[in-house]
């Protein structure tokens, strides 16, 4: 222990010395210590170690869908851990929570996604989808189908395969490694997708991976018919369609899964985050009946892919209770209703503040473009959104800045949020913009 320091000072010193934070500025941490040390969560609020209470406008990392402090989940975790916390599911060992959760997911997933491979989180899920799509084509006798196409501004995780599929170039540049067989197409252009397929050769492409709504790319929402056209192109060329529902699943967009908005069923669907609302580490990949049948009919020997915690009994128990709460409390419907309120609030802010460009929301995923000029959409250099995030924190609201080739604020409050809480969030944003506009004018 470090002597003669207050608890806060002690923890800050230990944090700087020993804790390398994910997706954080190392220099900022070393200069100032941790941004906040969170001690407690309840509902849509987080409280730090000093007693400061904040609205968790990001659901922490897009994932605490049912809100913080749910004792039901703690009770389920304790009960399951007392009985069986974990067993390996290698060599066809199993447990009841994993079996029950797989069956429940098959019941609620789009289309005929009826088979589940469990992981510990989103990066593992997307890595698994990429590996299994290539494995599928090997089984089908088409070994040249190994290329993966994704979209610019996409984010699919930080494992090597998931990073390679991520369209946000800074994440790929981080390791200075080449990413052979990964290709990226612009925005929502089906023409660009078709052109890339023709350029590379359909017989070389394993899959197209896409988020229903891009999250870390700035909450980019697809045009109405985009995914139907993508599905048709994938079918035309015999390419697998992978939906990355890690952020959008389990009610975040106002439907149970993001693809439900577009009435499209992928061949493979990745999930994580909202499946447990962050109360345990769990993710997974769902496969269509056709793919699952191919694995059954064509596989020989051992499936050489697996994680230690695939089918973790305690995590699966929490997921089952979490989904029960989402259904029982009609949180998907609340996400849709409060999403409408969120969009109205963002549009109100857009009319009032000159530095707001485009605003967008689908369910409880929202994005605010920051601009110098609303007409020309000229951006600030450096981006202004980090300053807005800091000002919002001072006023009791946690949001996030996205600055990859853009200047955007993103927010995604828990699905339990009420109208008065939404209004409070919009009020804080209003005050934040007023202060920052006064500083720059």
C-alpha positions, 0 to 999 in steps of 0.5 A: 500500500502507498502510505499517507495518501487519501483513498482517492490519491492512493487509487489514482497512484496505483492506477497510473502505476499498474493499470493499462486502460483499454482504448484510452490515452496513456499520456492523459492517464499518466498526467491526470490519473483515471478520469473517474473511479466508479464505485456504484451504479443504480438505474441510469446513474453511476457514482464515483468514489468521491460521491459524484453522481452521473447519468450513464449516457453511454450505457457504459459501452453501449451495453448496460441495457437493463440499467445498473444495480439489478439485484435479480442478476446478482441473485442468479449469479450467486445461485448458479455459482454456488451450484456450478460456476463453470465447466469446460464445454470442450469435448462435448461437455455441456451445462443446462444454462448454456443449453437453455440460453442457446434454445432461447436465442434460437427462439428470438433471433431473426430468420433461421439462426438456430445454432449458437457458438458461445464466446466471451465478448464481441471481438471473439464473436466477430473473430469466430464469424470470420473463421467459421465463414472461411471454414464453411467454404473449406468444407464446401470445397471452395478454399479460395473463398477467404476474402472478407469485405466490410464497410468504411467506418465499421468497427468489429473489435480488437482481436486480430481478425476483428481488427482486420475487418474494422473499417476505421483505419486507425485501429488497423494502423495500431499494430502496423500489420498488413491485413491480407484478404480484408477489403472495405467499401464506402458507406451505404453504397451497394454499387461499391459493394458490387464493384468490389465483388466483381473486382476481386472475383466472387469465387474468392469472397467468403463473407460480407460483414456489417453492423446494422447501425455503425456504433464507433463509426458515429451512429450511421443509420442505413437507408431503408432498402440498403440491407435488402439490396445487400442481402440480394447481392450476397445471394446472387454471388453466393457470399455469406452475410454476417450481421455484427449485432454486438451493439445493436442486439437486445433492444438497443435500436428499438427492435430486438435486433437491428436487422429486424428494422430491415426485415433481413436475416443474415447467414451469421449473426454476432452478439455480445454486450446487451445479452447480459447487459454487462453483468457478465462477459458473454458473446456468441455467434449464431448460424443459419440452419443451412450452415449448421447442417453443413458443419454437421454433414461435412465436418470430420474430426474435432472443431478446432475452434473454442474458448475456455469460457465458451458456454460459461454456466454463470454467464449464461444464467445471467443472460437468461435472466437479463433477456427475461427482464427485457421481455417482462419490462417491455424494454424493447418498446421503451427503447423505441418510445424513448428513442423517439424522444431522444431524436426530438431532443437532438433536433431541438438542440440542432435548431438552437445551436449553430455548431450542430450539423446532422443529428440521428437516432435509431432507438437509443443510439444517437449521434450529433455531428459537430460543425463550424458551419451548418450549411457547409458542414465544415469541421473543427480542427482539432475536433471539438467533441472531446471538449463537449464530452468534458463539459458534459461530464462536469454537468453530470452526463457521460457521453462519448466523442468519435473523431475518426475522420469526423467530429461526432458525439454519440450517446446510448442510455440504458433502455430503462430510461424514462421521459423525465430522465431523457429531458434531463439529459437533453437539458445537460447537453443544451447547457454544454453546447451553450457554454462551449459556443460562448468559449469559441465565439 
